[in-house]
């Protein structure tokens, strides 16, 4: 099992919309994540900075960050692009974070 964390950026004033969209995450996207062994996936929001902090566990080398070639992922990116900072391909600006400490 591998743990990984990354940060993304929410545009000002869209926290309720972000939460609403994720509460209704598309079943086929959720299934793709599970199929690729991504589990225990959480996203936190820092109200002061609009920083989104994501943490996920994976089996093997798969990661949600490696699925950009999947059509459903690209559709999700387009769906979320109006409320997040994105790259030219509409993928969210996502910055990996190095784990410095973990306690079971």
Residue pairs with C-beta under 8 A, 6 or more apart in sequence:
1 57
1 58
1 59
2 57
2 58
2 59
2 60
2 61
2 63
3 55
3 56
3 57
3 99
3 102
4 55
4 56
4 58
4 63
4 65
4 96
4 99
5 53
5 54
5 55
5 56
5 96
5 97
5 99
6 54
6 65
6 94
6 95
6 96
6 97
7 51
7 52
7 53
7 54
7 94
7 95
7 97
8 51
8 52
8 54
8 84
8 85
8 92
8 93
8 94
8 95
9 50
9 51
9 52
9 84
9 85
9 92
9 93
10 18
10 45
10 50
10 51
10 52
10 83
10 84
10 85
11 50
11 82
11 83
11 84
11 85
12 50
14 83
14 84
15 45
15 47
15 50
17 83
18 45
18 52
18 80
18 83
18 84
19 45
21 79
21 80
21 83
22 43
26 72
26 76
28 72
29 72
29 73
29 76
32 67
32 70
32 72
32 73
33 39
33 41
33 64
33 67
36 58
36 62
36 64
36 66
36 67
37 58
37 59
37 60
37 62
38 56
38 57
38 58
38 62
38 63
38 64
39 56
39 57
39 58
39 59
40 55
40 56
40 57
41 54
41 55
41 56
41 57
41 64
42 54
42 55
42 56
43 52
43 53
43 54
43 55
44 52
44 53
44 54
44 55
45 51
45 52
45 53
46 52
46 53
52 84
53 97
54 94
56 63
56 64
65 94
65 96
67 73
68 74
68 77
68 89
68 91
74 90
77 86
77 89
77 90
77 91
77 92
78 90
80 86
80 92
81 90
84 92
84 93
85 92
85 93
86 92
86 93
87 93
